[in-house]
Amino acid sequence: YGIVFKDGDIVKSVDQIEEKQPIEIRLSDGLVNATVTAKNKESL
C-alpha cells in the first residue's frame, strides 16, 4: 500500500502526516481508499 497526499506528495514520515491533510491511503489493489486527518490519528 502507499500513502499519498491529495496534492500528490508521497508521505515519507509521520511528521508529514501531522503537517499536511487530508491524505489518502491507497491499497495496491486499488479497491480501498480512506481519507484520514491529523485530527483523527486513530484512523491510521
PDB file of N, CA, C, O and CB in Angstrom:
ATOM      1  N   TYR A   1       0.845  -1.187   0.000  1.00  0.00           N
ATOM      2  CA  TYR A   1       0.000   0.000   0.000  1.00  0.00           C
ATOM      3  C   TYR A   1       0.878   1.234   0.000  1.00  0.00           C
ATOM      4  O   TYR A   1       2.082   1.145   0.238  1.00  0.00           O
ATOM      5  CB  TYR A   1      -0.954   0.007   1.214  1.00  0.00           C
ATOM      6  N   GLY A   2       0.295   2.358  -0.260  1.00  0.00           N
ATOM      7  CA  GLY A   2       1.041   3.605  -0.212  1.00  0.00           C
ATOM      8  C   GLY A   2       0.173   4.704   0.351  1.00  0.00           C
ATOM      9  O   GLY A   2      -1.053   4.647   0.265  1.00  0.00           O
ATOM     10  N   ILE A   3       0.800   5.687   0.916  1.00  0.00           N
ATOM     11  CA  ILE A   3       0.071   6.839   1.442  1.00  0.00           C
ATOM     12  C   ILE A   3       0.471   8.050   0.612  1.00  0.00           C
ATOM     13  O   ILE A   3       1.654   8.362   0.474  1.00  0.00           O
ATOM     14  CB  ILE A   3       0.369   7.068   2.973  1.00  0.00           C
ATOM     15  N   VAL A   4      -0.533   8.727   0.063  1.00  0.00           N
ATOM     16  CA  VAL A   4      -0.260   9.852  -0.823  1.00  0.00           C
ATOM     17  C   VAL A   4      -1.109  11.040  -0.396  1.00  0.00           C
ATOM     18  O   VAL A   4      -2.298  10.895  -0.114  1.00  0.00           O
ATOM     19  CB  VAL A   4      -0.540   9.479  -2.302  1.00  0.00           C
ATOM     20  N   PHE A   5      -0.490  12.220  -0.350  1.00  0.00           N
ATOM     21  CA  PHE A   5      -1.258  13.425  -0.073  1.00  0.00           C
ATOM     22  C   PHE A   5      -2.172  13.717  -1.254  1.00  0.00           C
ATOM     23  O   PHE A   5      -1.891  13.308  -2.381  1.00  0.00           O
ATOM     24  CB  PHE A   5      -0.324  14.628   0.212  1.00  0.00           C
ATOM     25  N   LYS A   6      -3.262  14.422  -0.992  1.00  0.00           N
ATOM     26  CA  LYS A   6      -4.195  14.763  -2.065  1.00  0.00           C
ATOM     27  C   LYS A   6      -3.503  15.545  -3.180  1.00  0.00           C
ATOM     28  O   LYS A   6      -3.919  15.469  -4.336  1.00  0.00           O
ATOM     29  CB  LYS A   6      -5.365  15.573  -1.510  1.00  0.00           C
ATOM     30  N   ASP A   7      -2.455  16.293  -2.846  1.00  0.00           N
ATOM     31  CA  ASP A   7      -1.759  17.059  -3.881  1.00  0.00           C
ATOM     32  C   ASP A   7      -0.695  16.226  -4.589  1.00  0.00           C
ATOM     33  O   ASP A   7       0.019  16.740  -5.450  1.00  0.00           O
ATOM     34  CB  ASP A   7      -1.120  18.299  -3.273  1.00  0.00           C
ATOM     35  N   GLY A   8      -0.582  14.945  -4.235  1.00  0.00           N
ATOM     36  CA  GLY A   8       0.310  14.046  -4.949  1.00  0.00           C
ATOM     37  C   GLY A   8       1.636  13.791  -4.266  1.00  0.00           C
ATOM     38  O   GLY A   8       2.399  12.934  -4.713  1.00  0.00           O
ATOM     39  N   ASP A   9       1.936  14.516  -3.189  1.00  0.00           N
ATOM     40  CA  ASP A   9       3.185  14.275  -2.477  1.00  0.00           C
ATOM     41  C   ASP A   9       3.132  12.924  -1.776  1.00  0.00           C
ATOM     42  O   ASP A   9       2.071  12.497  -1.322  1.00  0.00           O
ATOM     43  CB  ASP A   9       3.462  15.402  -1.461  1.00  0.00           C
ATOM     44  N   ILE A  10       4.264  12.261  -1.689  1.00  0.00           N
ATOM     45  CA  ILE A  10       4.333  10.968  -1.017  1.00  0.00           C
ATOM     46  C   ILE A  10       4.694  11.186   0.447  1.00  0.00           C
ATOM     47  O   ILE A  10       5.576  11.982   0.771  1.00  0.00           O
ATOM     48  CB  ILE A  10       5.365  10.033  -1.708  1.00  0.00           C
ATOM     49  N   VAL A  11       4.000  10.469   1.323  1.00  0.00           N
ATOM     50  CA  VAL A  11       4.293  10.570   2.747  1.00  0.00           C
ATOM     51  C   VAL A  11       5.600   9.846   3.034  1.00  0.00           C
ATOM     52  O   VAL A  11       5.752   8.678   2.677  1.00  0.00           O
ATOM     53  CB  VAL A  11       3.135   9.982   3.601  1.00  0.00           C
ATOM     54  N   LYS A  12       6.537  10.524   3.670  1.00  0.00           N
ATOM     55  CA  LYS A  12       7.812   9.899   3.997  1.00  0.00           C
ATOM     56  C   LYS A  12       8.004   9.751   5.496  1.00  0.00           C
ATOM     57  O   LYS A  12       8.890   9.021   5.942  1.00  0.00           O
ATOM     58  CB  LYS A  12       8.949  10.701   3.414  1.00  0.00           C
ATOM     59  N   SER A  13       7.185  10.433   6.269  1.00  0.00           N
ATOM     60  CA  SER A  13       7.332  10.335   7.716  1.00  0.00           C
ATOM     61  C   SER A  13       6.027  10.692   8.402  1.00  0.00           C
ATOM     62  O   SER A  13       5.151  11.325   7.814  1.00  0.00           O
ATOM     63  CB  SER A  13       8.462  11.247   8.212  1.00  0.00           C
ATOM     64  N   VAL A  14       5.913  10.275   9.653  1.00  0.00           N
ATOM     65  CA  VAL A  14       4.719  10.590  10.429  1.00  0.00           C
ATOM     66  C   VAL A  14       4.586  12.097  10.606  1.00  0.00           C
ATOM     67  O   VAL A  14       3.475  12.623  10.671  1.00  0.00           O
ATOM     68  CB  VAL A  14       4.761   9.891  11.799  1.00  0.00           C
ATOM     69  N   ASP A  15       5.724  12.793  10.684  1.00  0.00           N
ATOM     70  CA  ASP A  15       5.680  14.247  10.829  1.00  0.00           C
ATOM     71  C   ASP A  15       4.937  14.889   9.663  1.00  0.00           C
ATOM     72  O   ASP A  15       4.189  15.847   9.855  1.00  0.00           O
ATOM     73  CB  ASP A  15       7.099  14.819  10.929  1.00  0.00           C
ATOM     74  N   GLN A  16       5.139  14.368   8.463  1.00  0.00           N
ATOM     75  CA  GLN A  16       4.439  14.923   7.309  1.00  0.00           C
ATOM     76  C   GLN A  16       2.939  14.686   7.413  1.00  0.00           C
ATOM     77  O   GLN A  16       2.138  15.533   7.018  1.00  0.00           O
ATOM     78  CB  GLN A  16       4.979  14.315   6.014  1.00  0.00           C
ATOM     79  N   ILE A  17       2.563  13.521   7.952  1.00  0.00           N
ATOM     80  CA  ILE A  17       1.143  13.229   8.120  1.00  0.00           C
ATOM     81  C   ILE A  17       0.520  14.250   9.062  1.00  0.00           C
ATOM     82  O   ILE A  17      -0.621  14.670   8.870  1.00  0.00           O
ATOM     83  CB  ILE A  17       0.933  11.792   8.656  1.00  0.00           C
ATOM     84  N   GLU A  18       1.280  14.647  10.087  1.00  0.00           N
ATOM     85  CA  GLU A  18       0.751  15.603  11.051  1.00  0.00           C
ATOM     86  C   GLU A  18       0.708  17.011  10.472  1.00  0.00           C
ATOM     87  O   GLU A  18      -0.106  17.833  10.892  1.00  0.00           O
ATOM     88  CB  GLU A  18       1.587  15.588  12.323  1.00  0.00           C
ATOM     89  N   GLU A  19       1.585  17.292   9.506  1.00  0.00           N
ATOM     90  CA  GLU A  19       1.689  18.652   8.977  1.00  0.00           C
ATOM     91  C   GLU A  19       0.685  18.939   7.870  1.00  0.00           C
ATOM     92  O   GLU A  19       0.199  20.064   7.749  1.00  0.00           O
ATOM     93  CB  GLU A  19       3.081  18.893   8.461  1.00  0.00           C
ATOM     94  N   LYS A  20       0.370  17.929   7.059  1.00  0.00           N
ATOM     95  CA  LYS A  20      -0.489  18.163   5.898  1.00  0.00           C
ATOM     96  C   LYS A  20      -1.698  17.247   5.938  1.00  0.00           C
ATOM     97  O   LYS A  20      -1.617  16.097   6.370  1.00  0.00           O
ATOM     98  CB  LYS A  20       0.292  17.953   4.595  1.00  0.00           C
ATOM     99  N   GLN A  21      -2.808  17.775   5.482  1.00  0.00           N
ATOM    100  CA  GLN A  21      -4.023  16.987   5.399  1.00  0.00           C
ATOM    101  C   GLN A  21      -4.922  17.585   4.336  1.00  0.00           C
ATOM    102  O   GLN A  21      -4.746  18.764   4.030  1.00  0.00           O
ATOM    103  CB  GLN A  21      -4.745  16.925   6.764  1.00  0.00           C
ATOM    104  N   PRO A  22      -5.860  16.881   3.754  1.00  0.00           N
ATOM    105  CA  PRO A  22      -6.072  15.463   4.006  1.00  0.00           C
ATOM    106  C   PRO A  22      -5.050  14.612   3.254  1.00  0.00           C
ATOM    107  O   PRO A  22      -4.392  15.083   2.327  1.00  0.00           O
ATOM    108  CB  PRO A  22      -7.492  15.061   3.605  1.00  0.00           C
ATOM    109  N   ILE A  23      -4.933  13.372   3.665  1.00  0.00           N
ATOM    110  CA  ILE A  23      -4.098  12.423   2.936  1.00  0.00           C
ATOM    111  C   ILE A  23      -4.973  11.269   2.484  1.00  0.00           C
ATOM    112  O   ILE A  23      -6.071  11.067   3.003  1.00  0.00           O
ATOM    113  CB  ILE A  23      -2.910  11.917   3.810  1.00  0.00           C
ATOM    114  N   GLU A  24      -4.492  10.531   1.537  1.00  0.00           N
ATOM    115  CA  GLU A  24      -5.244   9.406   1.013  1.00  0.00           C
ATOM    116  C   GLU A  24      -4.393   8.157   1.121  1.00  0.00           C
ATOM    117  O   GLU A  24      -3.215   8.166   0.762  1.00  0.00           O
ATOM    118  CB  GLU A  24      -5.679   9.655  -0.449  1.00  0.00           C
ATOM    119  N   ILE A  25      -4.995   7.072   1.620  1.00  0.00           N
ATOM    120  CA  ILE A  25      -4.297   5.792   1.707  1.00  0.00           C
ATOM    121  C   ILE A  25      -4.834   4.904   0.589  1.00  0.00           C
ATOM    122  O   ILE A  25      -6.036   4.654   0.505  1.00  0.00           O
ATOM    123  CB  ILE A  25      -4.490   5.117   3.123  1.00  0.00           C
ATOM    124  N   ARG A  26      -3.937   4.436  -0.260  1.00  0.00           N
ATOM    125  CA  ARG A  26      -4.350   3.606  -1.381  1.00  0.00           C
ATOM    126  C   ARG A  26      -3.717   2.225  -1.250  1.00  0.00           C
ATOM    127  O   ARG A  26      -2.494   2.098  -1.190  1.00  0.00           O
ATOM    128  CB  ARG A  26      -3.962   4.262  -2.729  1.00  0.00           C
ATOM    129  N   LEU A  27      -4.549   1.200  -1.205  1.00  0.00           N
ATOM    130  CA  LEU A  27      -4.022  -0.159  -1.214  1.00  0.00           C
ATOM    131  C   LEU A  27      -3.629  -0.511  -2.643  1.00  0.00           C
ATOM    132  O   LEU A  27      -4.152   0.052  -3.605  1.00  0.00           O
ATOM    133  CB  LEU A  27      -5.065  -1.179  -0.648  1.00  0.00           C
ATOM    134  N   SER A  28      -2.700  -1.452  -2.760  1.00  0.00           N
ATOM    135  CA  SER A  28      -2.157  -1.775  -4.078  1.00  0.00           C
ATOM    136  C   SER A  28      -3.224  -2.320  -5.023  1.00  0.00           C
ATOM    137  O   SER A  28      -3.083  -2.204  -6.240  1.00  0.00           O
ATOM    138  CB  SER A  28      -1.031  -2.783  -3.942  1.00  0.00           C
ATOM    139  N   ASP A  29      -4.297  -2.917  -4.477  1.00  0.00           N
ATOM    140  CA  ASP A  29      -5.334  -3.454  -5.351  1.00  0.00           C
ATOM    141  C   ASP A  29      -6.276  -2.360  -5.851  1.00  0.00           C
ATOM    142  O   ASP A  29      -7.108  -2.599  -6.726  1.00  0.00           O
ATOM    143  CB  ASP A  29      -6.126  -4.528  -4.621  1.00  0.00           C
ATOM    144  N   GLY A  30      -6.138  -1.158  -5.286  1.00  0.00           N
ATOM    145  CA  GLY A  30      -6.927  -0.038  -5.767  1.00  0.00           C
ATOM    146  C   GLY A  30      -8.386  -0.074  -5.364  1.00  0.00           C
ATOM    147  O   GLY A  30      -9.170   0.772  -5.796  1.00  0.00           O
ATOM    148  N   LEU A  31      -8.761  -1.040  -4.543  1.00  0.00           N
ATOM    149  CA  LEU A  31     -10.173  -1.194  -4.214  1.00  0.00           C
ATOM    150  C   LEU A  31     -10.583  -0.409  -2.971  1.00  0.00           C
ATOM    151  O   LEU A  31     -11.761  -0.106  -2.782  1.00  0.00           O
ATOM    152  CB  LEU A  31     -10.491  -2.649  -4.016  1.00  0.00           C
ATOM    153  N   VAL A  32      -9.621  -0.087  -2.141  1.00  0.00           N
ATOM    154  CA  VAL A  32      -9.959   0.579  -0.888  1.00  0.00           C
ATOM    155  C   VAL A  32      -9.265   1.924  -0.827  1.00  0.00           C
ATOM    156  O   VAL A  32      -8.054   2.011  -1.033  1.00  0.00           O
ATOM    157  CB  VAL A  32      -9.569  -0.289   0.325  1.00  0.00           C
ATOM    158  N   ASN A  33     -10.020   2.970  -0.545  1.00  0.00           N
ATOM    159  CA  ASN A  33      -9.455   4.301  -0.354  1.00  0.00           C
ATOM    160  C   ASN A  33      -9.984   4.862   0.956  1.00  0.00           C
ATOM    161  O   ASN A  33     -11.175   4.763   1.249  1.00  0.00           O
ATOM    162  CB  ASN A  33      -9.801   5.244  -1.550  1.00  0.00           C
ATOM    163  N   ALA A  34      -9.103   5.443   1.730  1.00  0.00           N
ATOM    164  CA  ALA A  34      -9.511   6.021   3.002  1.00  0.00           C
ATOM    165  C   ALA A  34      -8.881   7.391   3.138  1.00  0.00           C
ATOM    166  O   ALA A  34      -7.717   7.598   2.796  1.00  0.00           O
ATOM    167  CB  ALA A  34      -9.113   5.110   4.189  1.00  0.00           C
ATOM    168  N   THR A  35      -9.669   8.316   3.642  1.00  0.00           N
ATOM    169  CA  THR A  35      -9.143   9.647   3.886  1.00  0.00           C
ATOM    170  C   THR A  35      -9.066   9.851   5.390  1.00  0.00           C
ATOM    171  O   THR A  35     -10.043   9.636   6.107  1.00  0.00           O
ATOM    172  CB  THR A  35     -10.024  10.744   3.210  1.00  0.00           C
ATOM    173  N   VAL A  36      -7.903  10.264   5.859  1.00  0.00           N
ATOM    174  CA  VAL A  36      -7.724  10.490   7.289  1.00  0.00           C
ATOM    175  C   VAL A  36      -7.172  11.888   7.491  1.00  0.00           C
ATOM    176  O   VAL A  36      -6.628  12.489   6.565  1.00  0.00           O
ATOM    177  CB  VAL A  36      -6.784   9.423   7.919  1.00  0.00           C
ATOM    178  N   THR A  37      -7.312  12.401   8.702  1.00  0.00           N
ATOM    179  CA  THR A  37      -6.764  13.707   9.010  1.00  0.00           C
ATOM    180  C   THR A  37      -5.905  13.614  10.253  1.00  0.00           C
ATOM    181  O   THR A  37      -6.013  12.661  11.025  1.00  0.00           O
ATOM    182  CB  THR A  37      -7.879  14.741   9.196  1.00  0.00           C
ATOM    183  N   ALA A  38      -5.059  14.600  10.442  1.00  0.00           N
ATOM    184  CA  ALA A  38      -4.175  14.627  11.600  1.00  0.00           C
ATOM    185  C   ALA A  38      -4.977  14.710  12.894  1.00  0.00           C
ATOM    186  O   ALA A  38      -4.486  14.341  13.961  1.00  0.00           O
ATOM    187  CB  ALA A  38      -3.203  15.804  11.503  1.00  0.00           C
ATOM    188  N   LYS A  39      -6.209  15.195  12.795  1.00  0.00           N
ATOM    189  CA  LYS A  39      -7.030  15.317  13.992  1.00  0.00           C
ATOM    190  C   LYS A  39      -7.646  13.985  14.401  1.00  0.00           C
ATOM    191  O   LYS A  39      -8.198  13.863  15.495  1.00  0.00           O
ATOM    192  CB  LYS A  39      -8.122  16.341  13.770  1.00  0.00           C
ATOM    193  N   ASN A  40      -7.553  12.990  13.527  1.00  0.00           N
ATOM    194  CA  ASN A  40      -8.163  11.696  13.820  1.00  0.00           C
ATOM    195  C   ASN A  40      -7.143  10.601  13.569  1.00  0.00           C
ATOM    196  O   ASN A  40      -7.337   9.749  12.702  1.00  0.00           O
ATOM    197  CB  ASN A  40      -9.438  11.467  12.963  1.00  0.00           C
ATOM    198  N   LYS A  41      -6.053  10.624  14.329  1.00  0.00           N
ATOM    199  CA  LYS A  41      -4.955   9.692  14.109  1.00  0.00           C
ATOM    200  C   LYS A  41      -5.360   8.244  14.373  1.00  0.00           C
ATOM    201  O   LYS A  41      -4.694   7.322  13.902  1.00  0.00           O
ATOM    202  CB  LYS A  41      -3.782  10.062  14.988  1.00  0.00           C
ATOM    203  N   GLU A  42      -6.454   8.031  15.125  1.00  0.00           N
ATOM    204  CA  GLU A  42      -6.890   6.672  15.398  1.00  0.00           C
ATOM    205  C   GLU A  42      -7.251   5.945  14.104  1.00  0.00           C
ATOM    206  O   GLU A  42      -7.214   4.716  14.057  1.00  0.00           O
ATOM    207  CB  GLU A  42      -8.082   6.679  16.353  1.00  0.00           C
ATOM    208  N   SER A  43      -7.598   6.690  13.057  1.00  0.00           N
ATOM    209  CA  SER A  43      -7.949   6.069  11.784  1.00  0.00           C
ATOM    210  C   SER A  43      -6.746   5.404  11.135  1.00  0.00           C
ATOM    211  O   SER A  43      -6.903   4.489  10.327  1.00  0.00           O
ATOM    212  CB  SER A  43      -8.540   7.100  10.841  1.00  0.00           C
ATOM    213  N   LEU A  44      -5.550   5.853  11.481  1.00  0.00           N
ATOM    214  CA  LEU A  44      -4.355   5.257  10.912  1.00  0.00           C
ATOM    215  C   LEU A  44      -4.117   3.896  11.542  1.00  0.00           C
ATOM    216  O   LEU A  44      -3.149   3.217  11.198  1.00  0.00           O
ATOM    217  CB  LEU A  44      -3.134   6.173  11.114  1.00  0.00           C
TER     218      LEU A  44
END
